Amino acid sequence: MRTKLNVNKNWLFYKGVADISAKEGGEQVNLPHSWNAVDGQDGGNDYFRGSCLYVKTISKAELPADNEYYLEIRGANSSADVYVNGEKLAHHDGGYSTWRVNFTDKLQDENEIAIVVDNAPNDRVYPQTADFTFYGGLYRDVNVICVPKTHFDLDYFGGEGLMVTPIVDGKNANVDVTVYVKDLQEGDEIVYTVYEKDGKELAKISGAETSAKFVLENVRLWNGRKDPYLYSLKAAIVRGGETVDEVSTRFGCRTFAIDPERGFILNGEEYPLRGVSRHQDRWGFGNALLPEHHEEDIGYIMEVGATTIRLAHYQHDQYFYDLCDENGLVIWAEIPYISRHMANGRENTISQMKELIVQNYNHASIVVWGLSNEITMSGAKDPDLLDNHHVLNDLVHEMDKTRLTTMACVSMCDMNEPYVQIPDVVSYNHYFGWYGGDTSMNGPWFDKFHETFPNKPIGVSEYGCEALNWHTSKPVQGDYTEEYQAYYHEELIKQLFTRKYLWATHVWNMFDFGADARAEGGENGQNHKGLMTFDRKYKKDAFYAYKAWLSDEPFVHLCGKRYIDRVEDVTKVTVYSNQPEVELFVNGKSLGKKQSPEHFFYFDVPNVGESEIVAVAGEWKDEGKIRKVDEMNQDYVLKEKGAILNWFDVTEVEGRFSLNDKMGDILQSFWGKLWFLKMAKKIKKALSSDGGKVMGGFEVNEGMMQMMGGFSVLRMTNLMGNMNISWTKEELLKMNKQLNRIRKPKNKKK
């Protein structure tokens, strides 16, 4: 019977080495390991991308005597070659899935296992363009699996050789089982056994067939967070009364539907999918996570009250899918077909999709397979891109007839594009209120889609804004303060959670994550849209806004506890709670009680001296303090690294425009339009290289222009650095002087 041996310990690592004979000066490491755990998170877009070598010696005497030996690699990003005793045995493209190599014929008394892993840029393996770090390494477990000649197939797309399909029929469930077997002998039997969650045997079937059918009467349903009940099934190959090999899996019985009016329906009942997206990396580890990291992440996601996770933008660790099954979280699983369509990448999208489905087929938590993410950044009309999506969509329906397909569309993709209609359901990534536009645009946009395509389920695959430890009493779009992030999510919660037709909403992101190319917010190398910090040490205020709406766990949270020094005489204090009433005390004196059906409670607090503030909701309380100061504490003010000009360096004139004003407001003025036309000459010249149709990788269309209207001029000029359009400090100051001469329309407030 099979034995699985973990071989994570004591590998020699050679950075920048692709030649297995060039082994000098290796560093001893244990797996999981990533060579970008530091340089992939510190900014500069200069993390090492190339080939690295891992070497380990395994003695045959360490392995149990058996007929077949497989090396199992559960994650090598992004391509890898396996050598055994100097001979190349396998190549694999795709950094997020399990794959195996049979090395039986090369086994000697002493065996040198060499794995060359490569995350260098290329034009055929996804992802190549995306807003996250492509950490290189053997960043998940590596095992040796020893099996008899007759065994459940280890070569079938990295799966376990066992697929279970439960179909609920009234109070019962019809369970179809399929196994994949190598070298089954005449007289061999396959014994299928179903168990209750507590291990009690429920049913058993045996025979020579590689498939079986069970009927589970009065089935207990997998019912999301309410009751994530899991059965298990074991399949065993039996010869002469002895078990030759066996595999097992857990499965859940549930029905689901996605209705264009009612949203997500689980087991016949409306079950709103309101949750988060998750990247698999962490500060100081890259994507080389340990089980305790996955457990901690799932704990925080459960605490916030989420019912769903979008596991972006690739296949995650099997252990995390297991945790999702156990905790009743509904999952969107996807491949890293992202941002930029590559003509040479079709084969890779197909192989990664096959691996995703086969390896995750038995997970009750998964309900949709994601085809792509923001793939139309350069337009949605490429015939090869469209055909690639049709191929993937058909492939998914052929491999899995129980789940639906979806994809995440970039905000600027016109809803009328044929591409949008390809999957069963669709979602959009919208950042109105952060990347241009205004928060109020979000709900109406989805209403328009719903009105235009009433039979197409629509959801929100990404929305969010960045926040670090910056603070203000006057939050504005683009300031990276915790206060603006809290305001943004308050507004989005009120708009999105009250629209029942949205089949799912996913905050971008649950945790800050590594994006080495980013230089925003004063801390380079990260995307700071998380509800929690990269190290999982701090829950931002917005975390509790979601907890107030989604969690049944009673609590009260006082916002702004990191924002102590305040200059205003009367300051706004916000409290989040899922309790019906909150009372606020300042230095022991009550400022009264407030009720809010929206779970957001606002108090005007006199700011004199130092004040102790306590928020009370029933039995629960939270406390902090504020302090009156004469001048703004500069520790709260964002000073962007490398910025030519920060917002607070801009001269503002009452009633006149400045670099800190939004483009959309400036364009409402006749003289503002003339000023913009002059500035646009520089932009037009930069755009001429791509025919004036593409800006920073995005197709310029009405949606793009609408979003740009929400940017301040200064923020837009900073972001244009990604398009190689730059201004000197002198040019920006001159531009500000020009704007200072333009009077704001009387109906426009700053």
Secondary structure as UniProt FT lines:
FT   STRAND          3..6
FT   STRAND          11..14
FT   TURN            15..16
FT   TURN            20..21
FT   STRAND          27..29
FT   TURN            35..40
FT   STRAND          51..59
FT   HELIX           60..62
FT   STRAND          68..73
FT   STRAND          76..77
FT   STRAND          79..84
FT   TURN            85..86
FT   STRAND          87..93
FT   STRAND          99..102
FT   HELIX           104..106
FT   STRAND          110..118
FT   STRAND          137..138
FT   STRAND          142..147
FT   STRAND          151..152
FT   TURN            157..158
FT   STRAND          162..169
FT   TURN            170..171
FT   STRAND          172..179
FT   STRAND          181..182
FT   TURN            186..187
FT   STRAND          189..195
FT   TURN            197..198
FT   STRAND          201..207
FT   STRAND          211..216
FT   TURN            217..218
FT   STRAND          222..223
FT   HELIX           224..226
FT   STRAND          227..228
FT   STRAND          231..239
FT   TURN            240..241
FT   STRAND          242..251
FT   STRAND          256..259
FT   TURN            260..262
FT   STRAND          263..266
FT   TURN            267..268
FT   STRAND          269..270
FT   STRAND          274..278
FT   TURN            283..285
FT   HELIX           291..304
FT   STRAND          308..311
FT   HELIX           318..327
FT   STRAND          330..334
FT   TURN            343..344
FT   HELIX           346..360
FT   TURN            361..362
FT   TURN            364..365
FT   STRAND          366..373
FT   TURN            377..378
FT   HELIX           383..399
FT   STRAND          404..410
FT   TURN            411..412
FT   TURN            415..416
FT   HELIX           418..421
FT   STRAND          426..429
FT   TURN            432..434
FT   HELIX           439..441
FT   HELIX           442..452
FT   TURN            454..455
FT   STRAND          458..462
FT   TURN            477..478
FT   HELIX           482..496
FT   TURN            497..498
FT   TURN            500..501
FT   STRAND          505..507
FT   STRAND          513..514
FT   TURN            516..517
FT   TURN            521..522
FT   TURN            524..525
FT   STRAND          526..527
FT   TURN            534..535
FT   HELIX           541..550
FT   STRAND          556..558
FT   TURN            561..562
FT   STRAND          565..566
FT   STRAND          570..577
FT   STRAND          581..586
FT   TURN            587..588
FT   STRAND          589..595
FT   TURN            597..598
FT   STRAND          600..606
FT   STRAND          610..617
FT   TURN            618..619
FT   STRAND          620..628
FT   HELIX           634..636
FT   TURN            641..642
FT   HELIX           647..649
FT   TURN            654..655
FT   TURN            659..660
FT   HELIX           663..666
FT   TURN            667..668
FT   HELIX           670..687
FT   HELIX           688..690
FT   TURN            691..692
FT   STRAND          694..695
FT   TURN            696..697
FT   STRAND          698..699
FT   HELIX           702..708
FT   TURN            709..710
FT   HELIX           713..719
FT   HELIX           720..723
FT   HELIX           729..740
FT   TURN            746..747
//
